[in-house]
Amino acid sequence: MSKKVVILKSSPREKGNSSVLADQVQKGLEAQGATVESIFLHRMDIKACDACDACKSLDGCIIDDDMKGLYDKLIAADVVVLASPIYWFTFNAQLKTFIDRWYGMETQGIRRFAGKKVGIVLAYGDSDFDRSGAINAIHTLESVFNYLQSEIVGIVSGSAMDIGDAEKDKDLMDKAYQLGVKLGSNSGG
Ligand SMILES: Cc1cc2nc3c(=O)[nH]c(=O)nc-3n(C[C@H](O)[C@H](O)[C@H](O)COP(=O)(O)O)c2cc1C
């Protein structure tokens, strides 16, 4: 059966580096027969978690915004891919706000992410990985998916500052494509 994949892109730059790399992941996934939906988070109405804890008794979030549609897509997905720029030494606020809202899916002891496979794509401007802060994003996402009992199948991160830089890096583009292939294959993803 074809795998269901949702790709969430958090950059405001729709043709930016993390988005271009995420598109490569999508191509690799589709080459494996996966059904992929790709979504830009930046222009969506995703409010910050209120910590109202209504989800603890209602099993769902009461905030009326675009997360309503996204919860169903996340729950239905076999594979989730997150693509973010590095801002201030970690992933950007758009992605953090989105992830904070997963709190409303994981109440009452239900682990809705359990068993899902995950791919991560990060683009940073610094020429040096250690200086870029990408490691902080990776550490946080490892903690998130460890808690959620999901497996991170692969992480592609690369230096690319301006729009168009990622495309010029053939090795990086290929790594992103190969991550898609791995996520889409029955042994990898
Ligand atoms: C607000 C902001 C903060 C940034 N902070 C960092 C940073 O801490 N480390 C880094 O290496 N690059 C930083 N950058 C550069 C971006 O990570 C880089 O331009 C990247 O290509 C953006 O990805 P995108 O094209 O997918 O939007 C920052 C850019 C912006 C706009």
The ligand as an SDF file (V2000), in Angstrom:
LIG
                    3D

 31 33  0  0  0  0  0  0  0  0999 V2000
   15.7200   35.6740   11.4780 C   0  0  0  0  0  0  0  0  0  0  0  0
   16.8710   34.8770   10.9120 C   0  0  0  0  0  0  0  0  0  0  0  0
   17.7550   34.2740   11.7850 C   0  0  0  0  0  0  0  0  0  0  0  0
   18.8030   33.4940   11.2840 C   0  0  0  0  0  0  0  0  0  0  0  0
   19.6240   32.8530   12.1820 N   0  0  0  0  0  0  0  0  0  0  0  0
   20.5840   32.0190   11.7050 C   0  0  0  0  0  0  0  0  0  0  0  0
   21.4040   31.2650   12.6220 C   0  0  0  0  0  0  0  0  0  0  0  0
   21.2720   31.3340   13.8400 O   0  0  0  0  0  0  0  0  0  0  0  0
   22.3530   30.4440   12.0930 N   0  0  0  0  0  0  0  0  0  0  0  0
   22.5660   30.3360   10.7430 C   0  0  0  0  0  0  0  0  0  0  0  0
   23.4650   29.5930   10.3350 O   0  0  0  0  0  0  0  0  0  0  0  0
   21.7900   31.0220    9.8610 N   0  0  0  0  0  0  0  0  0  0  0  0
   20.8060   31.8440   10.3090 C   0  0  0  0  0  0  0  0  0  0  0  0
   19.9760   32.5050    9.4240 N   0  0  0  0  0  0  0  0  0  0  0  0
   20.1410   32.2590    7.9650 C   0  0  0  0  0  0  0  0  0  0  0  0
   19.1460   31.2350    7.4490 C   0  0  0  0  0  0  0  0  0  0  0  0
   19.1930   30.0310    8.1920 O   0  0  0  0  0  0  0  0  0  0  0  0
   19.4230   30.8910    5.9620 C   0  0  0  0  0  0  0  0  0  0  0  0
   19.2000   32.0540    5.1820 O   0  0  0  0  0  0  0  0  0  0  0  0
   18.5970   29.7460    5.4440 C   0  0  0  0  0  0  0  0  0  0  0  0
   18.9180   29.5020    4.0920 O   0  0  0  0  0  0  0  0  0  0  0  0
   17.1190   30.0550    5.5300 C   0  0  0  0  0  0  0  0  0  0  0  0
   16.3960   28.9560    5.0400 O   0  0  0  0  0  0  0  0  0  0  0  0
   15.2050   29.1690    3.9830 P   0  0  0  0  0  0  0  0  0  0  0  0
   15.8390   29.5950    2.7020 O   0  0  0  0  0  0  0  0  0  0  0  0
   14.5710   27.8300    3.9130 O   0  0  0  0  0  0  0  0  0  0  0  0
   14.2900   30.2140    4.5410 O   0  0  0  0  0  0  0  0  0  0  0  0
   18.9640   33.3260    9.8850 C   0  0  0  0  0  0  0  0  0  0  0  0
   18.0700   33.9700    9.0120 C   0  0  0  0  0  0  0  0  0  0  0  0
   17.0480   34.7490    9.5160 C   0  0  0  0  0  0  0  0  0  0  0  0
   16.0810   35.4210    8.5690 C   0  0  0  0  0  0  0  0  0  0  0  0
  1  2  1  0
  2  3  1  0
  2 30  2  0
  3  4  2  0
  4  5  1  0
  4 28  1  0
  5  6  2  0
  6  7  1  0
  6 13  1  0
  7  8  2  0
  7  9  1  0
  9 10  1  0
 10 11  2  0
 10 12  1  0
 12 13  2  0
 13 14  1  0
 14 15  1  0
 14 28  1  0
 15 16  1  0
 16 17  1  0
 16 18  1  0
 18 19  1  0
 18 20  1  0
 20 21  1  0
 20 22  1  0
 22 23  1  0
 23 24  1  0
 24 25  2  0
 24 26  1  0
 24 27  1  0
 28 29  2  0
 29 30  1  0
 30 31  1  0
M  END
$$$$
